[in-house]
Amino acid sequence: MIKAIIWDMDGTFLNSEDYWTLTPRVWLKHHGIELTDEEWNTAPWRAVSFRTMLKNIYAMDIVKDPEPLDEAVQWCKDYMYGTIYQGDKYVKFKPDAPATLEEAYSIGIPMCLLTATIAPVVEYTLDRLHIDHYFCFWQSTATGMKKDNPEIFRLAAERMGVKVEECLLVEDSLYSMKSGREAGCTVWAIEDPKHVSHVEEIKQTAHRYFNNHIEMRQAFAELNK
């Protein structure tokens, strides 16, 4: 029986992942290189991760005499945290995600949030979207233990007063699904375009896979019967 729910945020109920993928394009513009949509979409250094894209750009010498790679990564993070997350017109719910959260919350079991987004942005986002009341606690994994460590899910379960085997983990990222399942969680996966290259492995790792939040909300409604 599911007695608690552990949620991811970005890519799971927020549409933020596409913005992360676009940060290298903004960084290139910062360095005077503006790309058309066609140039961006067909660039040989394109990758799922913005970090990988930056590494590819550096390896191909696209930008002459750039700052060190770690500084470019930080520039992209600062842009996301300072501009995208702070702007009401950018990061929003994925389609039908509010109904999914409300259905899950109505079950009446504890829910928590584990996210790699930095703490100030998490606090601001939950408050802006008026969903902080859904979670008995939230934790940023930007520092400290990451979600590739199964222990983080065991500790989250303990904080909610249940066994980790009684927890449902809702995620979009394969690495977190793997460690969550290793810890003992039941894993539900939600589709996100960022992870299309891993979709078959995600389907094999998760106990259930959902193409959208309409399907996931219906699944929570079944749990709520």
C-alpha positions in Angstrom: 0.0 0.0 0.0 1.2 3.5 -0.9 1.4 5.6 2.3 3.4 8.6 1.1 4.5 10.3 -2.2 7.9 11.7 -3.1 7.7 14.2 -6.0 10.3 15.6 -8.3 9.6 19.2 -9.6 11.3 20.1 -12.9 10.1 18.1 -15.8 7.6 16.3 -13.6 5.0 18.9 -12.9 6.9 22.0 -14.2 7.7 22.8 -17.8 11.2 24.1 -16.9 13.4 21.5 -18.7 13.1 23.1 -22.1 14.3 26.4 -20.7 17.4 24.6 -19.3 18.1 23.1 -22.7 17.9 26.6 -24.3 20.5 28.2 -21.9 23.5 27.5 -24.2 21.7 29.4 -27.0 21.4 32.4 -24.7 25.0 32.0 -23.6 26.1 32.0 -27.2 24.2 35.2 -27.8 25.9 36.7 -24.8 29.2 36.0 -26.7 27.9 37.6 -29.9 26.7 34.5 -31.7 23.1 34.6 -32.6 21.6 31.5 -34.2 18.5 31.1 -36.3 16.0 28.4 -35.2 17.2 26.2 -38.0 20.9 26.7 -37.0 20.0 25.9 -33.4 17.9 22.8 -34.2 20.6 21.3 -36.5 23.7 22.3 -34.6 26.1 19.3 -34.3 26.8 20.0 -30.6 23.1 19.7 -29.6 22.5 17.4 -26.7 19.9 16.7 -24.0 21.9 18.3 -21.2 22.9 21.9 -21.3 26.2 20.9 -19.6 26.9 18.5 -22.4 26.0 21.1 -25.0 28.5 23.5 -23.4 31.2 20.8 -23.4 30.5 20.1 -27.0 30.7 23.8 -27.9 34.0 24.2 -26.1 35.4 21.1 -27.8 34.5 22.5 -31.2 35.9 26.0 -30.5 32.6 27.7 -31.4 33.5 30.6 -29.1 36.9 32.1 -29.2 38.7 32.6 -25.9 35.6 31.8 -23.7 35.7 31.8 -19.9 36.4 28.5 -18.2 33.7 25.8 -18.8 32.6 25.8 -15.1 32.0 29.5 -15.3 29.9 29.1 -18.4 27.9 26.4 -16.6 27.4 28.8 -13.7 26.4 31.6 -16.1 23.6 29.4 -17.5 22.5 28.5 -14.0 22.4 32.2 -13.0 20.4 33.0 -16.1 17.9 30.3 -15.2 17.6 31.1 -11.6 17.7 34.9 -12.0 15.6 35.4 -15.1 13.6 32.3 -16.1 12.3 31.1 -12.8 11.7 34.6 -11.6 9.6 35.5 -14.6 5.9 34.7 -14.4 5.7 34.2 -18.2 8.3 31.4 -18.2 8.2 28.4 -15.9 4.7 27.2 -15.4 2.8 23.9 -14.8 3.0 21.2 -17.4 -0.5 20.7 -19.0 -3.0 19.3 -16.4 -0.4 19.0 -13.7 -2.4 21.1 -11.1 -5.2 18.6 -11.3 -2.7 15.7 -10.8 -1.3 17.4 -7.7 -4.7 18.1 -6.3 -5.9 14.5 -6.9 -2.7 13.1 -5.2 -3.1 15.6 -2.3 -6.8 14.6 -1.8 -5.7 11.0 -1.0 -4.7 12.4 2.4 -1.2 10.9 2.7 2.1 12.8 3.2 3.8 14.2 0.2 7.3 15.7 0.0 9.4 17.3 -2.8 13.0 16.4 -3.7 14.4 18.6 -6.4 17.9 19.6 -7.7 16.8 23.2 -8.0 18.4 25.6 -5.5 16.5 26.3 -2.3 15.6 30.0 -2.9 14.1 29.2 -6.3 12.2 26.3 -4.9 10.7 28.4 -2.2 9.8 31.2 -4.6 8.3 28.8 -7.2 6.1 26.9 -4.7 4.9 30.2 -3.3 4.3 31.7 -6.8 2.3 28.7 -7.9 0.5 28.4 -4.5 1.3 24.7 -4.0 3.6 24.9 -1.0 0.7 23.5 1.2 0.8 20.2 -0.8 4.1 19.2 0.7 4.9 18.3 4.3 8.5 19.3 3.5 10.7 20.0 0.5 14.4 19.5 0.0 16.8 20.9 -2.5 19.5 18.5 -3.6 21.6 21.2 -5.2 24.0 20.8 -2.3 24.6 17.7 -0.1 23.1 14.3 -0.9 21.9 13.9 -4.5 19.1 11.8 -5.9 21.5 9.3 -7.4 21.9 8.0 -3.8 19.2 5.6 -2.7 19.7 6.8 0.9 18.0 10.1 0.1 14.7 8.3 -0.5 15.0 6.3 2.7 15.6 9.5 4.7 12.6 11.2 3.0 10.4 8.2 3.9 11.6 8.4 7.5 10.8 12.1 7.7 7.3 11.3 6.6 6.9 8.5 9.1 6.7 5.6 6.7 8.9 2.9 5.2 10.6 3.6 1.9 8.8 0.5 0.5 5.5 2.4 1.2 6.6 5.4 -0.9 5.6 6.3 -4.4 8.2 8.2 -6.3 7.0 10.4 -9.2 9.8 11.4 -11.6 10.9 12.2 -15.1 14.6 11.5 -14.8 16.0 8.0 -15.3 18.9 8.3 -12.8 16.5 9.2 -10.0 14.1 6.5 -10.9 16.9 3.9 -10.7 18.1 5.0 -7.3 14.5 5.3 -6.0 13.7 1.8 -7.2 16.9 0.5 -5.6 15.8 2.1 -2.4 12.5 0.3 -2.6 10.1 2.9 -3.9 7.3 2.3 -6.3 8.2 4.4 -9.3 5.9 6.3 -11.6 7.4 8.0 -14.6 5.9 11.0 -16.5 6.9 11.8 -20.1 9.1 14.7 -20.7 10.7 15.6 -24.1 14.1 16.1 -22.5 14.3 12.3 -21.8 13.0 11.0 -25.1 16.3 9.2 -25.8 16.0 7.2 -22.6 12.3 6.5 -22.9 12.6 2.7 -23.4 14.9 2.4 -20.4 12.6 4.6 -18.3 9.6 2.4 -19.2 11.7 -0.7 -18.1 12.7 1.0 -14.8 9.4 2.6 -13.7 6.5 0.5 -12.5 4.1 2.7 -14.5 4.7 5.2 -17.3 2.4 8.0 -18.2 2.4 10.0 -21.4 0.7 13.0 -19.8 -0.9 14.3 -16.6 -4.4 13.3 -17.6 -3.3 9.7 -17.5 -1.5 10.2 -14.2 -4.4 12.0 -12.5 -6.6 9.1 -13.4 -4.1 6.8 -11.8 -4.1 8.8 -8.6 -7.9 8.8 -8.7 -7.8 5.0 -8.7 -5.6 5.1 -5.6 -8.1 7.5 -4.0 -11.0 5.0 -4.3 
